Amino acid sequence: MTSWRIVRIIAGTFILLSLALGSPASPFYQSSWWLAFTAFVGVNLLQSGITRWCLMETLLRKLGARTGC
């Protein structure tokens, strides 16, 4: 699996998990502050789309993940 795919899987997992923990309608609700983590992930995705640089992808490549899409 490439670093590009792993980053998107991690981001999607973080978003779904933080929504489950931050949404009052969720049975897993802990605190509305989890929604700030959702926003943080979204801002990082936006930043990486604009600048074409992602820290998570850089770290994954250093850990041995293949480069590419």
PDB file of N, CA, C and O in Angstrom:
ATOM      1  N   MET A   1       0.849  -1.171   0.000  1.00  0.00           N
ATOM      2  CA  MET A   1       0.000   0.000   0.000  1.00  0.00           C
ATOM      3  C   MET A   1       0.902   1.244   0.000  1.00  0.00           C
ATOM      4  O   MET A   1       1.954   1.256   0.639  1.00  0.00           O
ATOM      5  N   THR A   2       0.488   2.260  -0.706  1.00  0.00           N
ATOM      6  CA  THR A   2       1.300   3.470  -0.815  1.00  0.00           C
ATOM      7  C   THR A   2       1.009   4.434   0.329  1.00  0.00           C
ATOM      8  O   THR A   2      -0.026   4.348   0.989  1.00  0.00           O
ATOM      9  N   SER A   3       1.939   5.346   0.545  1.00  0.00           N
ATOM     10  CA  SER A   3       1.784   6.340   1.610  1.00  0.00           C
ATOM     11  C   SER A   3       0.541   7.199   1.375  1.00  0.00           C
ATOM     12  O   SER A   3      -0.120   7.614   2.326  1.00  0.00           O
ATOM     13  N   TRP A   4       0.233   7.459   0.123  1.00  0.00           N
ATOM     14  CA  TRP A   4      -0.941   8.268  -0.228  1.00  0.00           C
ATOM     15  C   TRP A   4      -2.217   7.613   0.293  1.00  0.00           C
ATOM     16  O   TRP A   4      -3.061   8.282   0.890  1.00  0.00           O
ATOM     17  N   ARG A   5      -2.360   6.315   0.070  1.00  0.00           N
ATOM     18  CA  ARG A   5      -3.558   5.597   0.521  1.00  0.00           C
ATOM     19  C   ARG A   5      -3.604   5.486   2.036  1.00  0.00           C
ATOM     20  O   ARG A   5      -4.671   5.616   2.638  1.00  0.00           O
ATOM     21  N   ILE A   6      -2.455   5.248   2.656  1.00  0.00           N
ATOM     22  CA  ILE A   6      -2.424   5.115   4.116  1.00  0.00           C
ATOM     23  C   ILE A   6      -2.836   6.415   4.785  1.00  0.00           C
ATOM     24  O   ILE A   6      -3.574   6.394   5.769  1.00  0.00           O
ATOM     25  N   VAL A   7      -2.371   7.548   4.265  1.00  0.00           N
ATOM     26  CA  VAL A   7      -2.741   8.852   4.828  1.00  0.00           C
ATOM     27  C   VAL A   7      -4.246   9.049   4.769  1.00  0.00           C
ATOM     28  O   VAL A   7      -4.847   9.500   5.744  1.00  0.00           O
ATOM     29  N   ARG A   8      -4.860   8.721   3.652  1.00  0.00           N
ATOM     30  CA  ARG A   8      -6.300   8.909   3.520  1.00  0.00           C
ATOM     31  C   ARG A   8      -7.079   7.958   4.424  1.00  0.00           C
ATOM     32  O   ARG A   8      -8.124   8.332   4.956  1.00  0.00           O
ATOM     33  N   ILE A   9      -6.589   6.745   4.601  1.00  0.00           N
ATOM     34  CA  ILE A   9      -7.243   5.794   5.510  1.00  0.00           C
ATOM     35  C   ILE A   9      -7.151   6.294   6.948  1.00  0.00           C
ATOM     36  O   ILE A   9      -8.130   6.239   7.692  1.00  0.00           O
ATOM     37  N   ILE A  10      -5.979   6.780   7.336  1.00  0.00           N
ATOM     38  CA  ILE A  10      -5.801   7.308   8.694  1.00  0.00           C
ATOM     39  C   ILE A  10      -6.680   8.538   8.913  1.00  0.00           C
ATOM     40  O   ILE A  10      -7.336   8.654   9.948  1.00  0.00           O
ATOM     41  N   ALA A  11      -6.698   9.454   7.947  1.00  0.00           N
ATOM     42  CA  ALA A  11      -7.514  10.664   8.075  1.00  0.00           C
ATOM     43  C   ALA A  11      -8.996  10.314   8.181  1.00  0.00           C
ATOM     44  O   ALA A  11      -9.703  10.866   9.024  1.00  0.00           O
ATOM     45  N   GLY A  12      -9.465   9.411   7.341  1.00  0.00           N
ATOM     46  CA  GLY A  12     -10.863   9.001   7.401  1.00  0.00           C
ATOM     47  C   GLY A  12     -11.218   8.344   8.723  1.00  0.00           C
ATOM     48  O   GLY A  12     -12.291   8.587   9.276  1.00  0.00           O
ATOM     49  N   THR A  13     -10.319   7.513   9.227  1.00  0.00           N
ATOM     50  CA  THR A  13     -10.542   6.859  10.521  1.00  0.00           C
ATOM     51  C   THR A  13     -10.599   7.884  11.645  1.00  0.00           C
ATOM     52  O   THR A  13     -11.478   7.819  12.504  1.00  0.00           O
ATOM     53  N   PHE A  14      -9.655   8.840  11.642  1.00  0.00           N
ATOM     54  CA  PHE A  14      -9.648   9.883  12.666  1.00  0.00           C
ATOM     55  C   PHE A  14     -10.934  10.715  12.625  1.00  0.00           C
ATOM     56  O   PHE A  14     -11.495  11.045  13.670  1.00  0.00           O
ATOM     57  N   ILE A  15     -11.395  11.049  11.430  1.00  0.00           N
ATOM     58  CA  ILE A  15     -12.606  11.856  11.308  1.00  0.00           C
ATOM     59  C   ILE A  15     -13.825  11.092  11.832  1.00  0.00           C
ATOM     60  O   ILE A  15     -14.615  11.636  12.603  1.00  0.00           O
ATOM     61  N   LEU A  16     -13.975   9.840  11.414  1.00  0.00           N
ATOM     62  CA  LEU A  16     -15.126   9.063  11.872  1.00  0.00           C
ATOM     63  C   LEU A  16     -15.086   8.819  13.378  1.00  0.00           C
ATOM     64  O   LEU A  16     -16.116   8.893  14.048  1.00  0.00           O
ATOM     65  N   LEU A  17     -13.907   8.532  13.908  1.00  0.00           N
ATOM     66  CA  LEU A  17     -13.765   8.298  15.344  1.00  0.00           C
ATOM     67  C   LEU A  17     -14.069   9.556  16.143  1.00  0.00           C
ATOM     68  O   LEU A  17     -14.787   9.498  17.141  1.00  0.00           O
ATOM     69  N   SER A  18     -13.529  10.698  15.712  1.00  0.00           N
ATOM     70  CA  SER A  18     -13.764  11.935  16.452  1.00  0.00           C
ATOM     71  C   SER A  18     -15.217  12.400  16.332  1.00  0.00           C
ATOM     72  O   SER A  18     -15.739  13.020  17.258  1.00  0.00           O
ATOM     73  N   LEU A  19     -15.870  12.114  15.216  1.00  0.00           N
ATOM     74  CA  LEU A  19     -17.298  12.430  15.106  1.00  0.00           C
ATOM     75  C   LEU A  19     -18.124  11.547  16.034  1.00  0.00           C
ATOM     76  O   LEU A  19     -19.076  12.013  16.660  1.00  0.00           O
ATOM     77  N   ALA A  20     -17.757  10.277  16.118  1.00  0.00           N
ATOM     78  CA  ALA A  20     -18.474   9.368  17.025  1.00  0.00           C
ATOM     79  C   ALA A  20     -18.303   9.803  18.479  1.00  0.00           C
ATOM     80  O   ALA A  20     -19.242   9.697  19.267  1.00  0.00           O
ATOM     81  N   LEU A  21     -17.132  10.286  18.838  1.00  0.00           N
ATOM     82  CA  LEU A  21     -16.871  10.704  20.212  1.00  0.00           C
ATOM     83  C   LEU A  21     -17.367  12.115  20.519  1.00  0.00           C
ATOM     84  O   LEU A  21     -17.567  12.457  21.684  1.00  0.00           O
ATOM     85  N   GLY A  22     -17.569  12.942  19.480  1.00  0.00           N
ATOM     86  CA  GLY A  22     -17.929  14.337  19.700  1.00  0.00           C
ATOM     87  C   GLY A  22     -19.361  14.710  19.415  1.00  0.00           C
ATOM     88  O   GLY A  22     -19.800  15.796  19.791  1.00  0.00           O
ATOM     89  N   SER A  23     -20.101  13.838  18.761  1.00  0.00           N
ATOM     90  CA  SER A  23     -21.495  14.147  18.428  1.00  0.00           C
ATOM     91  C   SER A  23     -22.428  13.707  19.559  1.00  0.00           C
ATOM     92  O   SER A  23     -22.442  12.530  19.921  1.00  0.00           O
ATOM     93  N   PRO A  24     -23.207  14.638  20.121  1.00  0.00           N
ATOM     94  CA  PRO A  24     -24.095  14.282  21.231  1.00  0.00           C
ATOM     95  C   PRO A  24     -25.114  13.190  20.885  1.00  0.00           C
ATOM     96  O   PRO A  24     -25.619  12.517  21.783  1.00  0.00           O
ATOM     97  N   ALA A  25     -25.414  13.010  19.625  1.00  0.00           N
ATOM     98  CA  ALA A  25     -26.383  11.987  19.228  1.00  0.00           C
ATOM     99  C   ALA A  25     -25.763  10.591  19.164  1.00  0.00           C
ATOM    100  O   ALA A  25     -26.481   9.602  19.021  1.00  0.00           O
ATOM    101  N   SER A  26     -24.450  10.505  19.269  1.00  0.00           N
ATOM    102  CA  SER A  26     -23.744   9.231  19.158  1.00  0.00           C
ATOM    103  C   SER A  26     -23.795   8.457  20.484  1.00  0.00           C
ATOM    104  O   SER A  26     -23.722   9.052  21.559  1.00  0.00           O
ATOM    105  N   PRO A  27     -23.919   7.143  20.397  1.00  0.00           N
ATOM    106  CA  PRO A  27     -23.872   6.347  21.641  1.00  0.00           C
ATOM    107  C   PRO A  27     -22.472   6.315  22.264  1.00  0.00           C
ATOM    108  O   PRO A  27     -22.315   5.888  23.408  1.00  0.00           O
ATOM    109  N   PHE A  28     -21.459   6.761  21.522  1.00  0.00           N
ATOM    110  CA  PHE A  28     -20.081   6.773  22.021  1.00  0.00           C
ATOM    111  C   PHE A  28     -19.650   8.160  22.493  1.00  0.00           C
ATOM    112  O   PHE A  28     -18.468   8.391  22.748  1.00  0.00           O
ATOM    113  N   TYR A  29     -20.606   9.084  22.610  1.00  0.00           N
ATOM    114  CA  TYR A  29     -20.316  10.482  22.943  1.00  0.00           C
ATOM    115  C   TYR A  29     -19.493  10.602  24.229  1.00  0.00           C
ATOM    116  O   TYR A  29     -19.808   9.982  25.245  1.00  0.00           O
ATOM    117  N   GLN A  30     -18.427  11.417  24.162  1.00  0.00           N
ATOM    118  CA  GLN A  30     -17.592  11.706  25.321  1.00  0.00           C
ATOM    119  C   GLN A  30     -17.587  13.203  25.633  1.00  0.00           C
ATOM    120  O   GLN A  30     -17.836  13.613  26.767  1.00  0.00           O
ATOM    121  N   SER A  31     -17.299  14.018  24.605  1.00  0.00           N
ATOM    122  CA  SER A  31     -17.213  15.463  24.789  1.00  0.00           C
ATOM    123  C   SER A  31     -17.295  16.131  23.416  1.00  0.00           C
ATOM    124  O   SER A  31     -16.825  15.590  22.416  1.00  0.00           O
ATOM    125  N   SER A  32     -17.892  17.298  23.390  1.00  0.00           N
ATOM    126  CA  SER A  32     -17.971  18.045  22.134  1.00  0.00           C
ATOM    127  C   SER A  32     -16.605  18.526  21.673  1.00  0.00           C
ATOM    128  O   SER A  32     -16.446  18.901  20.511  1.00  0.00           O
ATOM    129  N   TRP A  33     -15.618  18.523  22.556  1.00  0.00           N
ATOM    130  CA  TRP A  33     -14.266  18.946  22.187  1.00  0.00           C
ATOM    131  C   TRP A  33     -13.643  18.016  21.158  1.00  0.00           C
ATOM    132  O   TRP A  33     -12.689  18.411  20.486  1.00  0.00           O
ATOM    133  N   TRP A  34     -14.144  16.802  21.011  1.00  0.00           N
ATOM    134  CA  TRP A  34     -13.635  15.904  19.970  1.00  0.00           C
ATOM    135  C   TRP A  34     -13.876  16.470  18.574  1.00  0.00           C
ATOM    136  O   TRP A  34     -13.169  16.119  17.630  1.00  0.00           O
ATOM    137  N   LEU A  35     -14.872  17.345  18.443  1.00  0.00           N
ATOM    138  CA  LEU A  35     -15.137  17.958  17.141  1.00  0.00           C
ATOM    139  C   LEU A  35     -14.001  18.890  16.722  1.00  0.00           C
ATOM    140  O   LEU A  35     -13.806  19.136  15.531  1.00  0.00           O
ATOM    141  N   ALA A  36     -13.254  19.408  17.694  1.00  0.00           N
ATOM    142  CA  ALA A  36     -12.081  20.225  17.366  1.00  0.00           C
ATOM    143  C   ALA A  36     -11.034  19.361  16.662  1.00  0.00           C
ATOM    144  O   ALA A  36     -10.334  19.845  15.772  1.00  0.00           O
ATOM    145  N   PHE A  37     -10.920  18.091  17.048  1.00  0.00           N
ATOM    146  CA  PHE A  37      -9.993  17.187  16.379  1.00  0.00           C
ATOM    147  C   PHE A  37     -10.444  16.930  14.947  1.00  0.00           C
ATOM    148  O   PHE A  37      -9.616  16.832  14.042  1.00  0.00           O
ATOM    149  N   THR A  38     -11.750  16.821  14.738  1.00  0.00           N
ATOM    150  CA  THR A  38     -12.287  16.675  13.385  1.00  0.00           C
ATOM    151  C   THR A  38     -11.882  17.870  12.530  1.00  0.00           C
ATOM    152  O   THR A  38     -11.447  17.707  11.390  1.00  0.00           O
ATOM    153  N   ALA A  39     -12.026  19.066  13.084  1.00  0.00           N
ATOM    154  CA  ALA A  39     -11.639  20.284  12.360  1.00  0.00           C
ATOM    155  C   ALA A  39     -10.137  20.304  12.089  1.00  0.00           C
ATOM    156  O   ALA A  39      -9.710  20.724  11.014  1.00  0.00           O
ATOM    157  N   PHE A  40      -9.336  19.856  13.045  1.00  0.00           N
ATOM    158  CA  PHE A  40      -7.886  19.807  12.872  1.00  0.00           C
ATOM    159  C   PHE A  40      -7.502  18.906  11.703  1.00  0.00           C
ATOM    160  O   PHE A  40      -6.657  19.271  10.886  1.00  0.00           O
ATOM    161  N   VAL A  41      -8.116  17.740  11.621  1.00  0.00           N
ATOM    162  CA  VAL A  41      -7.835  16.813  10.513  1.00  0.00           C
ATOM    163  C   VAL A  41      -8.264  17.444   9.190  1.00  0.00           C
ATOM    164  O   VAL A  41      -7.548  17.346   8.193  1.00  0.00           O
ATOM    165  N   GLY A  42      -9.429  18.089   9.178  1.00  0.00           N
ATOM    166  CA  GLY A  42      -9.909  18.742   7.965  1.00  0.00           C
ATOM    167  C   GLY A  42      -8.991  19.857   7.501  1.00  0.00           C
ATOM    168  O   GLY A  42      -8.732  19.992   6.305  1.00  0.00           O
ATOM    169  N   VAL A  43      -8.499  20.651   8.430  1.00  0.00           N
ATOM    170  CA  VAL A  43      -7.572  21.735   8.084  1.00  0.00           C
ATOM    171  C   VAL A  43      -6.276  21.160   7.523  1.00  0.00           C
ATOM    172  O   VAL A  43      -5.718  21.701   6.569  1.00  0.00           O
ATOM    173  N   ASN A  44      -5.796  20.067   8.111  1.00  0.00           N
ATOM    174  CA  ASN A  44      -4.573  19.444   7.601  1.00  0.00           C
ATOM    175  C   ASN A  44      -4.776  18.883   6.198  1.00  0.00           C
ATOM    176  O   ASN A  44      -3.876  18.976   5.363  1.00  0.00           O
ATOM    177  N   LEU A  45      -5.944  18.301   5.924  1.00  0.00           N
ATOM    178  CA  LEU A  45      -6.229  17.811   4.572  1.00  0.00           C
ATOM    179  C   LEU A  45      -6.276  18.969   3.579  1.00  0.00           C
ATOM    180  O   LEU A  45      -5.753  18.864   2.470  1.00  0.00           O
ATOM    181  N   LEU A  46      -6.898  20.065   3.978  1.00  0.00           N
ATOM    182  CA  LEU A  46      -6.955  21.248   3.120  1.00  0.00           C
ATOM    183  C   LEU A  46      -5.556  21.792   2.857  1.00  0.00           C
ATOM    184  O   LEU A  46      -5.211  22.097   1.716  1.00  0.00           O
ATOM    185  N   GLN A  47      -4.755  21.914   3.907  1.00  0.00           N
ATOM    186  CA  GLN A  47      -3.387  22.411   3.772  1.00  0.00           C
ATOM    187  C   GLN A  47      -2.564  21.510   2.856  1.00  0.00           C
ATOM    188  O   GLN A  47      -1.816  22.006   2.013  1.00  0.00           O
ATOM    189  N   SER A  48      -2.693  20.198   3.012  1.00  0.00           N
ATOM    190  CA  SER A  48      -1.896  19.301   2.175  1.00  0.00           C
ATOM    191  C   SER A  48      -2.356  19.345   0.720  1.00  0.00           C
ATOM    192  O   SER A  48      -1.552  19.148  -0.192  1.00  0.00           O
ATOM    193  N   GLY A  49      -3.637  19.601   0.503  1.00  0.00           N
ATOM    194  CA  GLY A  49      -4.125  19.736  -0.866  1.00  0.00           C
ATOM    195  C   GLY A  49      -3.617  20.992  -1.546  1.00  0.00           C
ATOM    196  O   GLY A  49      -3.372  20.997  -2.753  1.00  0.00           O
ATOM    197  N   ILE A  50      -3.461  22.056  -0.775  1.00  0.00           N
ATOM    198  CA  ILE A  50      -2.994  23.325  -1.338  1.00  0.00           C
ATOM    199  C   ILE A  50      -1.479  23.325  -1.518  1.00  0.00           C
ATOM    200  O   ILE A  50      -0.978  23.749  -2.559  1.00  0.00           O
ATOM    201  N   THR A  51      -0.749  22.851  -0.509  1.00  0.00           N
ATOM    202  CA  THR A  51       0.710  22.936  -0.544  1.00  0.00           C
ATOM    203  C   THR A  51       1.379  21.692  -1.125  1.00  0.00           C
ATOM    204  O   THR A  51       2.572  21.717  -1.427  1.00  0.00           O
ATOM    205  N   ARG A  52       0.627  20.608  -1.284  1.00  0.00           N
ATOM    206  CA  ARG A  52       1.147  19.320  -1.762  1.00  0.00           C
ATOM    207  C   ARG A  52       2.216  18.759  -0.830  1.00  0.00           C
ATOM    208  O   ARG A  52       3.119  18.053  -1.279  1.00  0.00           O
ATOM    209  N   TRP A  53       2.120  19.069   0.471  1.00  0.00           N
ATOM    210  CA  TRP A  53       3.015  18.522   1.485  1.00  0.00           C
ATOM    211  C   TRP A  53       2.195  18.067   2.677  1.00  0.00           C
ATOM    212  O   TRP A  53       1.316  18.789   3.148  1.00  0.00           O
ATOM    213  N   CYS A  54       2.481  16.872   3.163  1.00  0.00           N
ATOM    214  CA  CYS A  54       1.752  16.314   4.292  1.00  0.00           C
ATOM    215  C   CYS A  54       2.753  15.668   5.238  1.00  0.00           C
ATOM    216  O   CYS A  54       3.515  14.789   4.833  1.00  0.00           O
ATOM    217  N   LEU A  55       2.756  16.097   6.494  1.00  0.00           N
ATOM    218  CA  LEU A  55       3.690  15.565   7.479  1.00  0.00           C
ATOM    219  C   LEU A  55       3.489  14.066   7.669  1.00  0.00           C
ATOM    220  O   LEU A  55       4.467  13.324   7.754  1.00  0.00           O
ATOM    221  N   MET A  56       2.246  13.609   7.737  1.00  0.00           N
ATOM    222  CA  MET A  56       1.973  12.180   7.926  1.00  0.00           C
ATOM    223  C   MET A  56       2.564  11.357   6.787  1.00  0.00           C
ATOM    224  O   MET A  56       3.136  10.292   7.017  1.00  0.00           O
ATOM    225  N   GLU A  57       2.428  11.847   5.575  1.00  0.00           N
ATOM    226  CA  GLU A  57       2.976  11.126   4.422  1.00  0.00           C
ATOM    227  C   GLU A  57       4.505  11.082   4.478  1.00  0.00           C
ATOM    228  O   GLU A  57       5.109  10.065   4.136  1.00  0.00           O
ATOM    229  N   THR A  58       5.127  12.174   4.905  1.00  0.00           N
ATOM    230  CA  THR A  58       6.573  12.208   5.056  1.00  0.00           C
ATOM    231  C   THR A  58       7.026  11.184   6.094  1.00  0.00           C
ATOM    232  O   THR A  58       8.002  10.465   5.878  1.00  0.00           O
ATOM    233  N   LEU A  59       6.317  11.122   7.218  1.00  0.00           N
ATOM    234  CA  LEU A  59       6.660  10.158   8.266  1.00  0.00           C
ATOM    235  C   LEU A  59       6.470   8.723   7.785  1.00  0.00           C
ATOM    236  O   LEU A  59       7.295   7.855   8.072  1.00  0.00           O
ATOM    237  N   LEU A  60       5.394   8.477   7.062  1.00  0.00           N
ATOM    238  CA  LEU A  60       5.152   7.123   6.559  1.00  0.00           C
ATOM    239  C   LEU A  60       6.235   6.689   5.574  1.00  0.00           C
ATOM    240  O   LEU A  60       6.654   5.531   5.583  1.00  0.00           O
ATOM    241  N   ARG A  61       6.686   7.604   4.733  1.00  0.00           N
ATOM    242  CA  ARG A  61       7.761   7.275   3.798  1.00  0.00           C
ATOM    243  C   ARG A  61       9.052   6.942   4.533  1.00  0.00           C
ATOM    244  O   ARG A  61       9.787   6.042   4.127  1.00  0.00           O
ATOM    245  N   LYS A  62       9.327   7.669   5.617  1.00  0.00           N
ATOM    246  CA  LYS A  62      10.521   7.381   6.406  1.00  0.00           C
ATOM    247  C   LYS A  62      10.410   6.025   7.103  1.00  0.00           C
ATOM    248  O   LYS A  62      11.420   5.386   7.397  1.00  0.00           O
ATOM    249  N   LEU A  63       9.177   5.592   7.363  1.00  0.00           N
ATOM    250  CA  LEU A  63       8.949   4.291   7.994  1.00  0.00           C
ATOM    251  C   LEU A  63       8.933   3.155   6.969  1.00  0.00           C
ATOM    252  O   LEU A  63       8.814   1.986   7.336  1.00  0.00           O
ATOM    253  N   GLY A  64       9.054   3.501   5.682  1.00  0.00           N
ATOM    254  CA  GLY A  64       9.189   2.483   4.659  1.00  0.00           C
ATOM    255  C   GLY A  64       8.015   2.301   3.726  1.00  0.00           C
ATOM    256  O   GLY A  64       8.039   1.406   2.882  1.00  0.00           O
ATOM    257  N   ALA A  65       6.974   3.131   3.853  1.00  0.00           N
ATOM    258  CA  ALA A  65       5.842   3.028   2.926  1.00  0.00           C
ATOM    259  C   ALA A  65       6.272   3.487   1.531  1.00  0.00           C
ATOM    260  O   ALA A  65       7.099   4.386   1.383  1.00  0.00           O
ATOM    261  N   ARG A  66       5.693   2.852   0.524  1.00  0.00           N
ATOM    262  CA  ARG A  66       6.018   3.238  -0.851  1.00  0.00           C
ATOM    263  C   ARG A  66       5.432   4.601  -1.182  1.00  0.00           C
ATOM    264  O   ARG A  66       4.385   4.985  -0.661  1.00  0.00           O
ATOM    265  N   THR A  67       6.115   5.322  -2.048  1.00  0.00           N
ATOM    266  CA  THR A  67       5.630   6.617  -2.540  1.00  0.00           C
ATOM    267  C   THR A  67       4.725   6.371  -3.749  1.00  0.00           C
ATOM    268  O   THR A  67       4.899   5.382  -4.462  1.00  0.00           O
ATOM    269  N   GLY A  68       3.782   7.246  -3.977  1.00  0.00           N
ATOM    270  CA  GLY A  68       2.935   7.144  -5.158  1.00  0.00           C
ATOM    271  C   GLY A  68       1.472   7.128  -4.810  1.00  0.00           C
ATOM    272  O   GLY A  68       1.090   7.159  -3.641  1.00  0.00           O
ATOM    273  N   CYS A  69       0.624   7.078  -5.886  1.00  0.00           N
ATOM    274  CA  CYS A  69      -0.808   7.070  -5.639  1.00  0.00           C
ATOM    275  C   CYS A  69      -1.433   5.756  -5.844  1.00  0.00           C
ATOM    276  O   CYS A  69      -2.643   5.613  -5.667  1.00  0.00           O
TER     277      CYS A  69
END
